Amino acid sequence: MRHDNGGDLLVAVLRELGIDTVFGIVSVHNLPLVEAVDRDLRFVPVRHEASAVNAADAYGRARGSIGCALTSTGTGAGNAAGSLIESLSAGSSVLHVTGQVESEFLGSGRGFIHETKDQLGMLTAVSAYAATVPDTERAGRILRAAARAALATPGGPASVEWPIDLQYAAQSDDPYELPAHALPFPMDGELRAAGKLLASARRPVIWAGGGAVRARAQLDRLLAATAAALVTSNSGRGAVPEDHEQVIGNFATTPAVRALLADADVLLTVGTHFRSNETADYTLRLPEAHIQIDADVAALGRVFPVSHPLLGDAATVLDGLLPQARRAEDGWSARVASVRAEVRAALHDGIGPQAAICDALRAALPREAVVARDVTIPSSSWGNRLLEMYDPRDNVFPRGGGIGQGLAMGIGAALARPDAPTVVIAGDGGLAVHLGELLTLAQERPRLTLLVFNDGGYGVLRNMQDRYAERRSGVDLVTPDFEALARACRLPYLRIAAEEHAEPVIAEAVAADGPVLVEVDLTALGPMKNPFTPPVRIPGQ
C-alpha cells in the first residue's frame, strides 16, 4: 500500500490502534505528521512536550489501551524524557513519535538545527522500545512494532524517531499482523505446589498491584472463593471495586493492616512491585508463606522473600489456582470488614476539613469517572486511599512520583472519555510546573474539574522541614491570584474556603459541560488534624 507521505501512514497505523486523538507540539521536524493527524483525527496542541506524553499516557490508561504523542527532535524530544520515565515506571502504553534531522545529516555532528548527540540513545534509556525509521519501506513496520512493545506486558513507552526528509516522502507499507506477545506460564509442578499452599490457607490475604488490573474477573472470583482480605498498591486500586466489603485497599502500612498481615497465614501477591512508599521503605513484615505472581521475572522475590514464585500473566495463573481455593476460617471475613472500616474511619478523621471535599467528590461523581491526581498532600493522604475507585481506568496518577504531571494527565483522560466527567487534584506548586496547560484546557474545553489546593508552596516538603529541620528551604512560593488567572484563560472559577462550601461547589463544577477551575483555599479551610508527611526515612531521625 502506498501513502503520499509519513503523516498519512501514521494516521493509518493510529486508526489500526483505535487512537483518535494525538497530543503534541508542532515543529519544522514533524510538520507532515501533525498536519495529517490534525486533518484526519484530532490533534491537541499542548504547551510542553512533557505534557504531550503525560496526556497520551493518561489517554491510554483511561481507555485501557494506548495513547500517542508527537514531539520535535533534539530539545523537544529531551523535554519529553521526564514523562517517558513516568510511563516506563508505570508500564503504561505510549507511542511516542519524534522528529529527527534529515537523513543526510543524521549523526554528522554538524550542528544541524534541532540536532542532538545520540538522540536514539537518550530515548532508549527512557523507553521500553526505541528505533529510528531508516527508509520509506520500513516506517509502518517500525511503528507497529513500537505499538506492540508498548502494549506488551509489562509495557512502557515506545519511541520512534523519524527523519524529516523521510516524513515528507511517499511511503510503501505492507500491513501485517504481528505475532501475539507470548507470556510464560508456570510449570505444572510449580502451580500445583502453590495451589496446595493456597488450599491450606485459613487466614488469607491477597495483595493486588498494577499487574492485577488485567485479571479483574479472576481476582473477583478468588475473593468470593476464599473470603480473603484484599490489600492493594496504588496501582492496583479498582481492580476490584473499592466498595467491596473485602477490599481494604491501599492501606498496607497502617497499624491495623500490619496486625492483619501478622495474623495471616498465606499471602498471594499479584503484579505488585512493592514500591518503597507503599511498604514503609521495605520494612513491612509479610507472611512467610508467600505466593507471588508476576509477568516480570526480575520482580519475583526482588523485594520480599517468596516461597512460590509464579512467572506469567496474572489472569492465566489465577485461573490455574482458582480450583484450589478454599474458604477462610470462620470469623476471618468479619475481621477483614472490621479492619476495612477502621482504616477508613481513622484516615477520614485525620484529614480534618478536607474530609468534606473527599466526601463531596464521591457524592458528585458518577461511578465511572476519572480522578487524575498530581503529587500533592490531598492526593497522597486521601486521594490515593480514601476516595473510592471502582475501575482501574479511573485511577490516573504519576506512579513514579514526579510532581507537575496531573493536569496534562487529566486533559488526556478527559478527551479519551468525553462522556464522563474528569477531576484533577493538584497543588499550587505542582500546577505551576506546567501552568501553560491551563491554556490547553481553555482551548480544548474538556469536561474537567481542576481542583487546585492552594497552600502557597510545596506543602509535603514544608511539613517535612517543619517536623525535622530548623528552617524552611525552597518550599514557600509565590502563588498567583487563581481567580484572575482563570479569568485571563477564560475559565470558570469557583472557590472552597470552608467545609460547607465543598458539596455545592463541587456539585456545580462536576455538572458543568466544560472545564472549571476550583481553588481550595487551604489557609481559610484550616489544617488537617494530622499533618501529612511523606513515607520516606531521613537518616538520624
Order of alpha helices (4+ residues) and beta strands (2+ residues): beta-alpha-beta-alpha-beta-alpha-beta-alpha-alpha-beta-alpha-beta-alpha-beta-alpha-beta-alpha-beta-alpha-beta-beta-alpha-beta-beta-beta-alpha-alpha-alpha-beta-beta-alpha-beta-alpha-alpha-beta-alpha-alpha-beta-alpha-beta-alpha
